[in-house]
Amino acid sequence: MRALQFCNQNMMNQLNIIAFTHKNLEVSDLGLLHIAEENQQNRLLPLKEQLNWSECMFLSTCNRVEYLFCSENAENSLDVKRILKAVYPQLEKTKLDLFAHTAEIHQGELAVQHLLAVASSIDSMVVGEREIITQVRKAFNYSKNIGLTGDFIRLLIRHTIETAKRVYTETSIARKPVSVVSLAYHRLRDMQIPLGARIIIVGAGQTNANMSRFLRKHGFKNFTVFNRTFSKAEALASELGGKALSLNELSAFSGGFDVLLTCTGSENHIITKEIYTNLLNGEEDRKVVIDLALPQDLDPKIPLNYQVTHISIEQLQKISSQHLKERSQEIYHVEEILSEAMFSFRQLQRLRKVELAMREVPEKVKEIKTTALNNVFRKELDSLDDPSRELLEKIIGYMEKKYMSVPMLMAKDILLNNSHATHTNWVKGK
C-alpha cells in the first residue's frame, strides 16, 4: 500500500535534476564527473539508498553530466556537496566548491522542460546535434538495468525520446552540419572523391584524429599518417589501418596523394611549396587539401600555382556560423513542439495516476463477489439447481469483468475531455 500511495502523489513535483554543463564548466572539469558504466552500480545504488531516492538516472556526455532523481525530501536530496562527496570522494576541495557553485538545479515541471530541451539539442553545445537522443536512451537503459529507475522515469524518458524524434523530423534544426569535421567530409562527398583515394594526414592531434576516423567510417581506407611524435602517428595509423611515418620524412615521401589533410600546432607553414611539389611526385591532376590548422599549415602561394581545391578552416567556420544561424531560427518551432510535449506529459501523468489507483479495483470486486457468494446470499444459492447456479456464475463473471474495465475507461474519458478543453483554452489564450 505504501508504494501505491507514493505513486499516487504527483511524481512530477518530486522530480529533480542536478546538471553540470558546458555553459558553466570546462570540458576537462566535466570529465572528472564522468562515471564509467561498469562503476555506476557500485557508486550510484548506495547513493540512491542513502538519500532515499525512489528512482534515479545518470547521464554523461562530452558536454554535460546530469543526475535525475525523484525524492519526497528535495531539500535533503539537493545538497550538491553531499552528493559529490559520496560519489567522488577523491575530488579536491577546490573542485568540489567549483561544482557545487556551478551546478544547475531544475525541479518539477522545469526539470521536465529541461530534459526535453536537452534531448532536442537546443541546450547542447552544438544545437541540432542529434547524437544526444542516443545518449539519453543509452543512459536510461543502463540505469534501468542496474536498478536505478522506476515507473516515472521510464514514462518520462519514453516521452522525451518521442518528443526529440518529432523535433528532428518536423524541424530543420539538424539538417545542416555545423561541426568542422562534418562540413569537411560533406565537401569531399560533394566532390565525389573515390573511397580508394590516397590520403596523407599531417598531424595526429584530436582534430585530425576525428576527421580521419570520420573518413574511415565512411569507407576511405588508404591513409598515411605523419606526425612529429612517431608513437602518436603509429597509434592513429594502426586505428585507420594505414602507414605511420615521422614528420621528418614528409619532404621525402614519394607515394603521391589525392587528399592532403593537415592540422598541426606549428606557427609556420608546414606544407611549403618545395614539400608540396615533392609530394605531387610529378602528378599534375587536381588535388584536395583540407587545412584545419590555425594558423594554416599550407603555404598560401600553393593554391595560386597548382591545381588545388583548398578547404580551409576559415571557410568551414564561415559555413558553420551560417548553419548555426539557420538552426537558431528553428528554435522557435522546436519550442512550440516542446510546449505541446509538456502539456501532453501532464496529461500522461494524470492518466498514469488513474491507472495506478485502479489497480486495486479488481481485488475489491473479487472481495465483494466472494462475500456475496459465501455469506450474503449463501442460503439462496444453496437452493438453486445446477443450471441456475451455472447461469448465475456466468452473469456475475461477466459483470465482474465490466466493473474492472468501465471505471478505468470512464476516468480516462473524463481526463481526456477535460485536458482537451484546457488545451483549447490555453491555445486561445496564447
C-alpha positions as a printed NumPy array, in Angstrom:
array([[  0.   ,   0.   ,   0.   ],
       [  2.835,   2.423,   0.781],
       [  4.22 ,   2.018,  -2.753],
       [  0.776,   2.683,  -4.221],
       [  0.258,   5.776,  -2.068],
       [  3.682,   7.039,  -3.12 ],
       [  2.856,   6.54 ,  -6.807],
       [ -0.467,   8.267,  -6.426],
       [  1.233,  11.505,  -5.407],
       [  2.305,  13.941,  -8.087],
       [  5.593,  12.372,  -9.122],
       [  6.416,  15.282, -11.396],
       [  6.724,  17.535,  -8.339],
       [  9.243,  15.081,  -6.899],
       [ 11.477,  15.17 ,  -9.974],
       [ 14.827,  16.928,  -9.611],
       [ 17.77 ,  17.355, -11.966],
       [ 21.248,  18.426, -10.936],
       [ 23.148,  19.391, -14.084],
       [ 26.805,  20.205, -14.674],
       [ 27.183,  21.55 , -18.215],
       [ 29.462,  23.2  , -20.765],
       [ 27.74 ,  26.526, -20.057],
       [ 29.472,  26.857, -16.698],
       [ 32.37 ,  24.389, -16.766],
       [ 35.342,  23.428, -18.908],
       [ 35.084,  20.102, -20.696],
       [ 38.149,  18.893, -18.764],
       [ 36.342,  19.589, -15.469],
       [ 33.231,  17.762, -16.668],
       [ 35.439,  14.756, -17.331],
       [ 36.093,  14.492, -13.595],
       [ 32.387,  13.801, -13.033],
       [ 32.095,  11.009, -15.573],
       [ 31.437,   7.534, -14.155],
       [ 32.238,   4.528, -16.336],
       [ 29.279,   2.188, -16.831],
       [ 30.997,  -0.653, -15.002],
       [ 31.322,   1.575, -11.897],
       [ 27.86 ,   3.129, -11.853],
       [ 26.105,   0.365,  -9.951],
       [ 28.582,   0.359,  -7.064],
       [ 28.613,   4.151,  -6.796],
       [ 25.029,   5.144,  -7.556],
       [ 22.927,   2.45 ,  -5.894],
       [ 24.32 ,   3.298,  -2.417],
       [ 23.658,   6.995,  -3.134],
       [ 20.057,   6.226,  -4.066],
       [ 19.539,   4.309,  -0.823],
       [ 21.41 ,   6.826,   1.324],
       [ 19.286,   9.762,   0.116],
       [ 16.075,   7.734,  -0.1  ],
       [ 15.506,   8.472,  -3.79 ],
       [ 12.632,   6.426,  -5.185],
       [ 14.341,   6.333,  -8.597],
       [ 17.213,   7.994, -10.399],
       [ 19.202,   8.117, -13.638],
       [ 22.737,   9.168, -14.559],
       [ 23.513,  10.955, -17.852],
       [ 27.049,  11.72 , -19.007],
       [ 28.102,  13.155, -22.391],
       [ 31.084,  15.14 , -23.621],
       [ 29.454,  18.411, -22.533],
       [ 27.242,  17.533, -19.57 ],
       [ 26.822,  15.309, -16.525],
       [ 23.345,  15.15 , -15.017],
       [ 21.62 ,  13.398, -12.122],
       [ 17.86 ,  12.854, -12.453],
       [ 16.066,  11.645,  -9.356],
       [ 12.694,  11.512,  -7.636],
       [ 12.593,  12.352,  -3.95 ],
       [  9.943,  13.237,  -1.38 ],
       [ 12.561,  15.225,   0.529],
       [ 14.03 ,  17.533,  -2.116],
       [ 15.708,  19.823,   0.395],
       [ 17.822,  16.988,   1.745],
       [ 18.443,  15.487,  -1.694],
       [ 19.613,  18.757,  -3.259],
       [ 22.68 ,  19.045,  -1.071],
       [ 25.065,  19.059,  -4.048],
       [ 28.226,  18.845,  -1.949],
       [ 26.895,  15.839,  -0.087],
       [ 26.16 ,  14.06 ,  -3.367],
       [ 29.561,  14.903,  -4.824],
       [ 31.403,  13.76 ,  -1.704],
       [ 29.526,  10.463,  -1.732],
       [ 30.11 ,   9.709,  -5.402],
       [ 33.504,  11.366,  -5.935],
       [ 35.452,  11.034,  -2.647],
       [ 38.697,  11.784,  -4.485],
       [ 37.628,  15.322,  -5.507],
       [ 39.806,  18.142,  -4.224],
       [ 38.077,  20.866,  -2.193],
       [ 38.6  ,  23.491,  -4.911],
       [ 36.868,  21.274,  -7.477],
       [ 34.142,  20.349,  -5.004],
       [ 33.413,  24.026,  -4.398],
       [ 33.502,  24.746,  -8.138],
       [ 30.992,  22.028,  -8.991],
       [ 28.696,  22.916,  -6.105],
       [ 28.726,  26.581,  -7.147],
       [ 28.105,  25.977, -10.865],
       [ 25.512,  23.188, -10.621],
       [ 22.173,  23.882, -12.304],
       [ 19.151,  22.677, -10.347],
       [ 15.812,  22.029, -12.038],
       [ 12.716,  20.863, -10.194],
       [  9.221,  19.691, -11.085],
       [  7.886,  20.852, -14.427],
       [ 11.039,  22.902, -15.006],
       [ 13.043,  19.678, -14.766],
       [ 10.851,  18.045, -17.412],
       [ 11.218,  21.094, -19.642],
       [ 14.999,  20.973, -19.173],
       [ 15.195,  17.302, -20.168],
       [ 13.057,  17.899, -23.258],
       [ 15.374,  20.755, -24.279],
       [ 18.469,  18.595, -23.716],
       [ 17.191,  15.682, -25.807],
       [ 16.084,  18.081, -28.546],
       [ 19.626,  19.584, -28.608],
       [ 18.642,  23.215, -28.032],
       [ 20.513,  23.076, -24.727],
       [ 23.567,  21.412, -26.312],
       [ 26.967,  22.878, -27.095],
       [ 26.167,  22.333, -30.78 ],
       [ 22.489,  22.995, -31.472],
       [ 20.991,  20.337, -33.738],
       [ 23.453,  17.538, -32.967],
       [ 21.059,  14.614, -32.686],
       [ 23.552,  12.221, -31.088],
       [ 22.152,  13.345, -27.73 ],
       [ 18.97 ,  11.341, -28.26 ],
       [ 21.005,   8.125, -28.478],
       [ 22.978,   9.128, -25.394],
       [ 19.797,   9.74 , -23.382],
       [ 18.328,   6.4  , -24.428],
       [ 21.543,   4.537, -23.645],
       [ 21.874,   6.233, -20.245],
       [ 18.302,   5.287, -19.331],
       [ 18.715,   1.672, -20.422],
       [ 21.834,   1.257, -18.331],
       [ 20.315,   2.981, -15.29 ],
       [ 17.282,   0.724, -15.643],
       [ 19.395,  -2.437, -15.933],
       [ 21.219,  -1.724, -12.668],
       [ 18.015,  -0.991, -10.772],
       [ 18.092,   2.796, -10.523],
       [ 14.962,   3.806, -12.431],
       [ 11.271,   3.206, -11.868],
       [  7.897,   3.788, -13.499],
       [  8.022,   7.591, -13.563],
       [ 11.458,   7.964, -15.184],
       [ 10.519,   5.21 , -17.657],
       [  7.486,   7.212, -18.8  ],
       [  9.461,  10.464, -18.766],
       [ 12.297,   9.132, -20.937],
       [  9.903,   7.47 , -23.366],
       [  8.011,  10.737, -23.764],
       [ 11.283,  12.69 , -24.04 ],
       [ 12.639,  10.469, -26.823],
       [  9.351,  10.585, -28.724],
       [  9.401,  14.382, -28.486],
       [ 13.023,  14.623, -29.643],
       [ 12.262,  12.409, -32.648],
       [  9.401,  14.716, -33.529],
       [ 11.709,  17.741, -33.255],
       [ 14.259,  16.216, -35.619],
       [ 11.526,  15.117, -38.04 ],
       [  9.36 ,  18.234, -38.128],
       [ 12.031,  20.961, -37.975],
       [ 15.253,  21.713, -39.819],
       [ 17.331,  22.051, -36.681],
       [ 19.575,  19.069, -37.512],
       [ 19.625,  19.166, -41.301],
       [ 22.741,  21.242, -41.934],
       [ 26.036,  20.134, -40.357],
       [ 27.909,  22.589, -38.159],
       [ 30.96 ,  20.667, -36.961],
       [ 34.169,  21.246, -38.901],
       [ 34.638,  17.509, -39.376],
       [ 31.127,  17.019, -40.784],
       [ 31.45 ,  20.03 , -43.078],
       [ 34.834,  18.899, -44.417],
       [ 33.502,  15.428, -45.113],
       [ 30.448,  16.83 , -46.897],
       [ 32.756,  18.859, -49.154],
       [ 34.67 ,  15.691, -50.056],
       [ 31.439,  13.805, -50.636],
       [ 30.156,  16.532, -52.932],
       [ 33.383,  16.278, -54.948],
       [ 32.786,  12.519, -55.288],
       [ 36.259,  11.605, -54.095],
       [ 36.677,   7.816, -54.606],
       [ 36.958,   5.677, -51.481],
       [ 40.337,   4.371, -52.66 ],
       [ 41.838,   7.889, -52.718],
       [ 45.343,   8.199, -51.269],
       [ 45.047,  10.326, -48.144],
       [ 48.023,  11.939, -46.441],
       [ 47.429,  13.024, -42.849],
       [ 49.857,  15.546, -41.38 ],
       [ 49.423,  15.778, -37.613],
       [ 47.871,  13.198, -35.284],
       [ 46.089,  15.576, -32.89 ],
       [ 42.443,  15.401, -31.882],
       [ 41.062,  17.307, -34.886],
       [ 42.857,  15.171, -37.461],
       [ 42.055,  12.032, -35.495],
       [ 38.334,  12.889, -35.516],
       [ 38.4  ,  13.741, -39.2  ],
       [ 40.295,  10.622, -40.235],
       [ 38.027,   8.397, -38.151],
       [ 35.076,  10.016, -39.888],
       [ 36.642,   9.239, -43.268],
       [ 37.356,   5.666, -42.215],
       [ 33.782,   5.26 , -41.01 ],
       [ 32.506,   6.322, -44.448],
       [ 34.662,   3.864, -46.357],
       [ 38.   ,   5.56 , -47.054],
       [ 40.887,   3.156, -46.457],
       [ 44.202,   4.422, -47.863],
       [ 45.919,   6.504, -45.144],
       [ 49.497,   7.63 , -44.484],
       [ 49.985,   9.452, -41.173],
       [ 52.849,  11.855, -40.46 ],
       [ 53.466,  13.274, -37.003],
       [ 56.336,  14.849, -35.102],
       [ 55.922,  12.278, -32.314],
       [ 56.11 ,   8.98 , -34.162],
       [ 54.264,   6.98 , -31.493],
       [ 51.148,   9.13 , -31.994],
       [ 51.366,   8.679, -35.764],
       [ 51.704,   4.961, -35.216],
       [ 48.672,   4.813, -32.905],
       [ 46.42 ,   6.682, -35.334],
       [ 47.696,   4.754, -38.367],
       [ 47.038,   1.481, -36.564],
       [ 43.475,   2.557, -35.86 ],
       [ 42.964,   3.523, -39.505],
       [ 44.745,   0.508, -40.972],
       [ 47.286,   2.855, -42.575],
       [ 51.009,   3.589, -42.516],
       [ 52.829,   5.757, -39.963],
       [ 55.85 ,   7.963, -40.689],
       [ 57.759,  10.645, -38.826],
       [ 57.099,  14.254, -39.848],
       [ 60.775,  14.492, -40.852],
       [ 60.026,  12.03 , -43.646],
       [ 57.318,  14.187, -45.216],
       [ 59.667,  16.049, -47.569],
       [ 60.989,  12.783, -48.99 ],
       [ 57.662,  10.978, -49.377],
       [ 57.143,   9.744, -52.956],
       [ 53.913,   7.764, -52.698],
       [ 51.745,  10.504, -54.189],
       [ 48.379,  11.619, -52.831],
       [ 44.848,  12.627, -53.761],
       [ 43.785,  14.268, -50.499],
       [ 46.036,  16.044, -48.022],
       [ 44.594,  16.546, -44.523],
       [ 46.697,  18.723, -42.264],
       [ 46.339,  20.174, -38.796],
       [ 49.378,  20.884, -36.64 ],
       [ 50.201,  23.393, -33.945],
       [ 53.08 ,  24.903, -35.903],
       [ 53.479,  28.672, -36.061],
       [ 54.92 ,  28.35 , -39.574],
       [ 53.663,  26.781, -42.786],
       [ 54.383,  23.047, -42.611],
       [ 53.427,  22.416, -46.231],
       [ 55.864,  24.625, -48.116],
       [ 55.994,  24.962, -51.874],
       [ 59.048,  22.682, -52.01 ],
       [ 57.442,  19.958, -49.896],
       [ 54.176,  20.169, -51.823],
       [ 55.995,  19.855, -55.153],
       [ 57.793,  16.768, -53.908],
       [ 54.559,  15.25 , -52.582],
       [ 52.989,  15.57 , -56.036],
       [ 55.669,  13.183, -57.351],
       [ 55.19 ,  14.521, -60.877],
       [ 51.402,  14.195, -60.914],
       [ 49.504,  17.087, -62.476],
       [ 45.858,  16.338, -61.703],
       [ 43.89 ,  18.457, -59.215],
       [ 44.443,  17.663, -55.552],
       [ 42.369,  18.372, -52.461],
       [ 43.969,  19.992, -49.424],
       [ 41.977,  20.195, -46.185],
       [ 43.796,  22.548, -43.836],
       [ 42.232,  22.584, -40.371],
       [ 45.116,  24.412, -38.666],
       [ 45.219,  27.941, -37.267],
       [ 47.443,  29.495, -38.485],
       [ 47.119,  27.405, -41.626],
       [ 49.706,  24.763, -42.458],
       [ 49.521,  25.284, -46.227],
       [ 51.656,  27.984, -47.798],
       [ 49.156,  30.485, -49.333],
       [ 51.167,  30.525, -52.563],
       [ 50.408,  26.875, -53.303],
       [ 46.726,  27.314, -54.342],
       [ 47.867,  30.128, -56.649],
       [ 50.411,  27.991, -58.502],
       [ 48.948,  24.479, -58.502],
       [ 45.715,  22.716, -59.321],
       [ 44.396,  22.644, -55.753],
       [ 40.955,  22.572, -54.186],
       [ 41.781,  24.222, -50.891],
       [ 39.405,  23.697, -47.971],
       [ 40.487,  25.915, -45.098],
       [ 39.343,  26.165, -41.505],
       [ 38.233,  29.764, -42.162],
       [ 35.91 ,  28.623, -44.957],
       [ 34.457,  25.859, -42.836],
       [ 33.931,  28.142, -39.852],
       [ 32.002,  30.622, -42.006],
       [ 29.734,  27.839, -43.227],
       [ 29.372,  26.564, -39.669],
       [ 28.372,  30.004, -38.404],
       [ 25.78 ,  30.359, -41.155],
       [ 24.348,  26.926, -40.411],
       [ 24.217,  27.715, -36.706],
       [ 22.349,  30.914, -37.507],
       [ 19.845,  28.982, -39.608],
       [ 19.485,  26.368, -36.888],
       [ 18.891,  29.028, -34.256],
       [ 15.977,  30.309, -36.329],
       [ 14.395,  26.869, -35.931],
       [ 14.458,  27.061, -32.147],
       [ 11.099,  28.877, -32.152],
       [  9.495,  25.882, -33.904],
       [ 11.253,  23.486, -31.547],
       [  9.982,  25.375, -28.512],
       [  6.422,  25.098, -29.827],
       [  6.815,  21.317, -30.024],
       [  8.32 ,  21.209, -26.541],
       [  5.454,  23.274, -25.165],
       [  2.948,  20.812, -26.622],
       [  5.024,  17.927, -25.276],
       [  4.975,  19.458, -21.812],
       [  1.208,  19.73 , -21.925],
       [  0.787,  16.14 , -23.121],
       [  3.13 ,  14.881, -20.392],
       [  0.92 ,  16.442, -17.74 ],
       [ -1.997,  14.58 , -19.275],
       [  0.031,  11.369, -19.389],
       [  0.786,  11.762, -15.696],
       [ -2.9  ,  12.172, -14.831],
       [ -3.776,   9.035, -16.792],
       [ -0.967,   7.106, -15.14 ],
       [ -2.165,   8.137, -11.677],
       [ -5.642,   6.83 , -12.557],
       [ -4.149,   3.546, -13.819],
       [ -2.197,   3.083, -10.61 ],
       [ -5.186,   3.949,  -8.457],
       [ -7.367,   1.5  , -10.379],
       [ -5.005,  -1.397,  -9.699],
       [ -6.975,  -2.086,  -6.502],
       [-10.329,  -2.302,  -8.302],
       [-10.032,  -5.968,  -9.439],
       [ -9.187,  -7.134,  -5.917],
       [-12.038,  -5.111,  -4.397],
       [-14.513,  -6.532,  -6.92 ],
       [-13.347, -10.072,  -6.178],
       [-13.738,  -9.444,  -2.452],
       [-17.315,  -8.224,  -2.971],
       [-18.078, -11.244,  -5.178],
       [-16.659, -13.684,  -2.631],
       [-18.611, -12.092,   0.246],
       [-21.821, -12.148,  -1.754],
       [-21.484, -15.821,  -2.746],
       [-20.184, -17.204,   0.517],
       [-22.031, -15.073,   3.064],
       [-24.782, -12.676,   1.987],
       [-26.604, -14.957,  -0.496],
       [-25.272, -18.353,   0.554],
       [-28.652, -19.823,   1.585],
       [-30.359, -18.661,  -1.623],
       [-27.537, -20.086,  -3.753],
       [-27.745, -23.447,  -1.993],
       [-31.39 , -23.714,  -3.05 ],
       [-30.576, -23.289,  -6.76 ],
       [-30.238, -26.21 ,  -9.143],
       [-27.022, -26.702, -11.1  ],
       [-28.109, -24.984, -14.375],
       [-29.355, -21.944, -12.447],
       [-26.159, -21.75 , -10.388],
       [-24.035, -22.058, -13.577],
       [-26.013, -19.254, -15.288],
       [-25.714, -17.019, -12.243],
       [-21.947, -17.536, -12.103],
       [-21.681, -16.612, -15.797],
       [-23.652, -13.413, -15.188],
       [-21.531, -12.487, -12.163],
       [-18.317, -13.244, -14.109],
       [-19.45 , -11.022, -16.983],
       [-20.347,  -8.172, -14.638],
       [-17.056,  -8.615, -12.76 ],
       [-15.048,  -8.038, -15.954],
       [-17.108,  -4.985, -16.834],
       [-16.721,  -3.49 , -13.378],
       [-12.96 ,  -3.769, -13.811],
       [-12.805,  -2.033, -17.191],
       [-15.646,   0.512, -17.203],
       [-14.396,   2.772, -14.351],
       [-10.968,   2.983, -15.962],
       [-12.424,   3.882, -19.36 ],
       [-14.742,   6.463, -17.811],
       [-11.911,   8.047, -15.814],
       [ -9.712,   8.246, -18.902],
       [-12.558,   9.748, -20.913],
       [-13.177,  12.415, -18.271],
       [ -9.481,  13.276, -18.097],
       [ -9.114,  13.417, -21.87 ],
       [-12.162,  15.653, -22.273],
       [-11.005,  17.975, -19.501],
       [ -7.493,  18.059, -20.934],
       [ -8.836,  18.843, -24.404],
       [-10.888,  21.726, -23.038],
       [ -7.943,  23.025, -21.023],
       [ -5.643,  22.773, -24.026],
       [ -8.163,  24.584, -26.247],
       [ -8.461,  27.42 , -23.729],
       [ -4.689,  27.543, -23.353],
       [ -4.21 ,  27.852, -27.125],
       [ -6.876,  30.583, -27.361],
       [ -5.211,  32.5  , -24.547],
       [ -1.732,  32.435, -26.069]])
